[in-house]
Amino acid sequence: MFEIDTLAIIGLAVLCAGGLAYALIYPSLSGEVKADERREAVAGTTARAVRKADEPAVKRPSVEETLKEIDRRQNNASRPPLSVRIAQAGLTWSKNRFLMFSGVLAVLGFLGAVVFGVGPLWALAAGLALGVGLPQWLLSFLKKRRLVAFLNELANAVDVIVRGVKAGLPLGDCLRIVATEAQEPVKAEFRHIIEQTTMGIPLHEAVLKLYERMPVAEANFFCIVVSIQQKAGGNLAESLGNLSKVLRDRKKMKAKIVSMSQEAKASAGIIACLPPGVMIFVYLSTPQYISLLWTTDMGRMMLAGCLLWMFTGVLVMRKMINFDF
């Protein structure tokens, strides 16, 4: 019995040793190791080829991020702070200086109304109108005038860049030429871009900030073209050439819309000026007849109602003849 158990143990040990030897030695003898090495080599070559084929797709996230950054800047530009609006108007004032100017106008308006003998509420209204309304209107007027001048010159600046790029100049040198030779305010805006790049800011980031100072669609088009070209590459001269054509076509369309709407604007102006004009002529001819409008309570109520309705009518006409383009 003991011998049988010993033989069984010896047999199992030999069987295990043979199995281990087969598992360890047979792959080397049969060529399976070399086959695995060849499969890994082929798989690595294929993976490298796939990565090379997908290299253009690596640029897609950067372009997508650029477009998201442009959208974010557009949302921020829709409600710019006071300092940005002052810069958009082309003023070199600081925020504190502008607030001091507004405060001085408010005080002058209040004191002027008090001197003329009006009530305290009317004097306060006059101070608010001069201290808040007039400076904001001034910023809006200067900003609009500066944007119009920028749009009139932007297409010419883009043409200069296109000719420079076709001649073999780098984009930075072309922008520097525009910053030196162009008309204001394009000259000042491109000079600001050159100054930012000199300070170490990448060109695509410096160009993206142009829309913050000039919140118009044409400036946004220029930012998109230059930023995407800097990220993904491409034919910059062809892209900017197409942009120049688009800018000039938009300018022609705006001029056509303005010319077609001038008749409606003239009619609205005449209609708005008729009631006060008739009132002035009636006062010059028979002042005692029309003076009842401001000497009696009923007349003052009627005059206030007429002013309200006239103001509403002017706003409606203005909304009808102003085209968003």
C-alpha positions in Angstrom: 0.0 0.0 0.0 2.8 2.3 0.9 4.6 1.6 -2.4 1.5 2.4 -4.4 1.1 5.8 -2.7 4.8 6.5 -3.3 4.5 5.7 -7.0 1.4 7.8 -7.3 3.1 10.8 -5.7 6.1 10.3 -8.0 3.9 10.1 -11.0 2.0 13.3 -10.2 5.3 15.1 -9.6 6.6 14.0 -12.9 3.4 15.0 -14.6 3.5 18.4 -13.0 7.1 18.9 -14.0 6.4 17.9 -17.5 3.4 20.3 -17.7 5.5 23.2 -16.4 8.3 22.3 -18.8 5.8 22.2 -21.7 4.3 25.6 -20.7 7.7 27.3 -20.3 9.8 25.7 -23.1 7.3 24.9 -25.8 6.4 28.5 -26.8 10.1 29.2 -27.5 10.5 26.1 -29.5 7.3 26.4 -31.5 7.8 30.1 -32.5 4.8 31.5 -30.6 7.0 34.2 -28.9 8.3 35.4 -32.3 4.7 35.4 -33.6 3.6 37.6 -30.7 6.5 40.0 -31.3 5.6 40.3 -34.9 1.9 40.9 -34.0 3.0 43.7 -31.6 5.2 45.3 -34.2 2.4 45.3 -36.8 -0.1 46.6 -34.3 2.3 49.4 -33.3 2.9 50.4 -36.9 -0.9 50.5 -37.5 -1.5 52.6 -34.5 1.2 55.1 -35.6 -0.4 55.3 -39.0 -3.8 55.9 -37.5 -2.4 58.7 -35.3 -0.8 60.3 -38.4 -4.1 60.1 -40.2 -5.9 61.7 -37.3 -3.4 64.5 -36.9 -5.6 67.1 -38.7 -8.4 66.2 -36.3 -6.2 67.3 -33.4 -6.6 70.9 -34.5 -10.4 70.7 -34.3 -10.6 71.1 -30.5 -8.4 74.2 -30.8 -10.7 75.7 -33.4 -13.8 74.8 -31.4 -12.2 76.4 -28.3 -11.5 79.5 -30.4 -15.1 79.8 -31.5 -16.3 79.3 -27.9 -13.9 82.1 -26.8 -15.3 84.4 -29.5 -18.9 83.7 -28.4 -17.9 84.4 -24.8 -16.4 87.7 -25.7 -19.5 88.6 -27.7 -21.7 88.0 -24.7 -19.4 90.1 -22.5 -19.3 92.9 -25.1 -23.1 93.1 -25.1 -23.0 94.6 -21.6 -19.6 96.3 -21.3 -18.6 98.2 -18.2 -18.2 101.9 -18.1 -14.4 101.9 -18.7 -14.9 99.8 -21.9 -17.6 102.1 -23.1 -15.4 105.1 -22.6 -12.7 103.4 -24.7 -15.2 102.5 -27.3 -16.1 106.2 -27.6 -12.5 107.0 -28.3 -12.0 109.0 -25.1 -8.8 108.8 -23.0 -10.6 109.6 -19.8 -10.5 107.4 -16.8 -13.6 106.1 -15.1 -13.2 108.5 -12.1 -12.8 111.5 -14.4 -15.9 110.6 -16.3 -17.9 110.2 -13.0 -16.6 113.6 -11.8 -17.7 115.2 -15.1 -21.1 113.7 -14.7 -21.3 114.9 -11.1 -20.4 118.5 -12.1 -23.1 118.5 -14.8 -25.6 117.2 -12.3 -24.8 120.0 -9.9 -24.9 122.6 -12.6 -28.2 121.4 -13.8 -29.7 121.4 -10.3 -28.4 124.9 -9.5 -29.5 126.3 -12.9 -33.0 125.0 -12.3 -33.1 126.5 -8.8 -31.9 129.8 -10.2 -34.8 129.9 -12.7 -37.2 129.4 -9.8 -38.6 125.9 -10.5 -39.6 123.5 -7.7 -37.1 121.1 -6.0 -38.5 118.1 -7.8 -38.0 119.7 -11.2 -34.6 120.9 -10.2 -33.7 117.3 -9.2 -35.0 116.0 -12.5 -32.9 118.6 -14.4 -29.8 117.6 -12.4 -30.4 113.9 -13.2 -31.0 114.6 -16.8 -27.7 116.5 -17.1 -25.7 114.3 -14.8 -26.9 110.9 -16.1 -28.6 111.3 -19.4 -26.3 113.8 -21.2 -23.0 111.9 -20.5 -24.5 108.6 -21.5 -25.9 110.1 -24.7 -22.5 111.6 -25.4 -20.8 108.2 -25.0 -23.4 106.6 -27.3 -23.0 109.4 -29.9 -19.2 109.2 -29.9 -19.2 105.4 -30.0 -21.6 105.3 -33.0 -19.5 107.9 -34.9 -16.3 106.0 -34.2 -17.8 102.7 -35.3 -18.9 104.2 -38.6 -15.4 105.6 -39.2 -13.9 102.2 -38.3 -16.2 100.3 -40.8 -15.4 102.8 -43.6 -11.7 102.0 -43.3 -11.7 98.4 -42.2 -12.0 97.0 -45.8 -9.1 99.0 -47.0 -7.0 97.7 -44.1 -7.9 94.1 -44.9 -6.9 94.7 -48.5 -3.5 96.0 -47.3 -3.0 92.8 -45.3 -4.0 90.6 -48.2 -1.5 92.3 -50.5 1.2 92.0 -47.9 0.6 88.3 -47.3 0.6 87.6 -51.0 3.9 89.5 -51.2 5.4 87.1 -48.6 5.3 89.3 -45.6 4.4 87.8 -42.2 1.0 88.7 -40.7 2.6 90.7 -37.9 4.4 92.9 -40.4 1.2 93.5 -42.3 -0.6 94.5 -39.1 2.2 96.8 -38.3 1.9 98.5 -41.7 -1.9 99.0 -41.1 -1.1 100.4 -37.6 1.2 103.0 -39.3 -0.5 103.9 -42.5 -4.2 103.5 -42.0 -6.7 106.1 -41.0 -8.2 106.6 -37.6 -9.7 104.7 -35.7 -8.4 101.6 -37.5 -4.8 102.9 -37.0 -5.3 103.1 -33.2 -7.0 99.7 -32.9 -4.3 97.9 -34.9 -1.6 99.7 -33.0 -3.2 98.4 -29.9 -2.9 94.8 -31.3 0.8 95.4 -32.1 1.5 96.7 -28.6 -0.2 93.6 -27.1 1.9 91.2 -29.2 5.0 93.2 -28.3 4.2 92.6 -24.6 4.1 88.8 -25.3 0.4 88.2 -25.8 -0.2 85.7 -28.7 -1.5 87.2 -31.9 -4.8 85.3 -31.9 -5.6 86.5 -28.4 -4.7 90.1 -29.2 -6.9 90.0 -32.3 -9.8 88.6 -30.3 -9.8 91.7 -28.1 -10.5 93.9 -31.1 -14.2 93.0 -30.9 -14.4 94.2 -27.3 -13.3 97.7 -28.3 -15.2 97.6 -31.7 -18.4 95.6 -31.1 -19.5 95.3 -34.8 -20.0 92.2 -36.9 -17.3 93.2 -39.3 -14.7 93.3 -36.6 -16.0 89.9 -35.3 -15.5 88.4 -38.8 -11.9 89.6 -38.9 -11.2 88.2 -35.4 -12.7 84.8 -36.5 -10.7 84.6 -39.7 -7.3 85.5 -38.1 -7.8 83.4 -35.0 -8.8 80.2 -36.8 -5.9 80.7 -39.3 -3.5 81.0 -36.4 -5.0 77.8 -34.8 -5.6 75.6 -37.8 -3.6 77.1 -40.6 -4.8 77.6 -44.1 -4.6 80.2 -46.9 -4.8 83.5 -45.0 -4.7 85.6 -48.2 -7.6 83.8 -49.7 -9.6 84.0 -46.5 -9.0 87.7 -45.9 -9.7 88.4 -49.6 -13.1 86.8 -49.2 -13.6 88.8 -46.0 -12.7 92.0 -47.8 -15.4 91.3 -50.4 -18.0 90.5 -47.7 -17.1 93.8 -45.9 -17.5 95.8 -49.1 -20.8 94.1 -50.0 -22.2 94.8 -46.5 -21.1 98.4 -46.8 -23.0 98.7 -50.1 -26.1 97.1 -48.6 -26.0 99.5 -45.7 -25.8 102.4 -48.0 -28.7 101.1 -50.1 -30.8 100.6 -47.0 -30.0 104.1 -45.7 -30.9 105.7 -49.0 -34.2 103.8 -49.3 -35.2 104.7 -45.8 -34.5 108.5 -46.1 -37.9 109.2 -47.5 -39.6 107.5 -44.5 -37.3 109.4 -42.1 -38.0 112.7 -43.7 -41.8 112.1 -43.5 -41.5 111.1 -39.9 -39.5 114.3 -39.1 -42.1 116.5 -40.8 -45.0 114.8 -39.0 -43.2 115.2 -35.6 -42.4 118.9 -36.2 -45.9 119.9 -37.4 -47.6 120.1 -33.9 -44.9 122.2 -32.2 -44.5 124.3 -35.3 -48.3 125.1 -35.5 -48.2 125.9 -31.8 -45.4 128.4 -32.2 -47.2 130.1 -35.1 -50.4 130.3 -33.2 -48.6 131.8 -30.2 -47.0 134.4 -32.4 -50.3 135.4 -34.0 -52.7 135.1 -31.1 -50.9 134.5 -27.8 -54.0 134.9 -25.6 -55.8 132.1 -27.5 -53.1 129.4 -26.9 -51.9 130.6 -23.5 -54.8 128.8 -21.9 -52.7 125.6 -22.3 -50.2 126.7 -19.6 -52.2 129.1 -17.6 -55.1 126.8 -16.5 -55.1 123.4 -14.9 -57.2 121.8 -17.6 -54.8 123.3 -20.3 -51.7 122.0 -18.5 -53.3 118.5 -18.3 -54.1 118.6 -22.0 -50.6 119.8 -22.8 -49.0 117.0 -20.8 -51.3 114.5 -22.5 -50.3 115.9 -25.9 -46.6 115.7 -25.1 -47.0 112.1 -24.0 -48.8 111.1 -27.1 -46.4 112.9 -29.3 -43.4 111.3 -27.6 -45.1 107.9 -28.0 -45.7 108.5 -31.7 -42.2 109.6 -32.3 -40.9 106.4 -30.7 -43.2 104.3 -32.8 -42.1 106.0 -36.0 -38.5 105.7 -35.0 -39.0 102.0 -34.5 -40.7 101.6 -37.9 -38.0 103.4 -39.9 -34.9 102.1 -38.2 -33.6 98.9 -39.8 -31.4 96.4 -38.1 -28.6 95.6 -40.5 
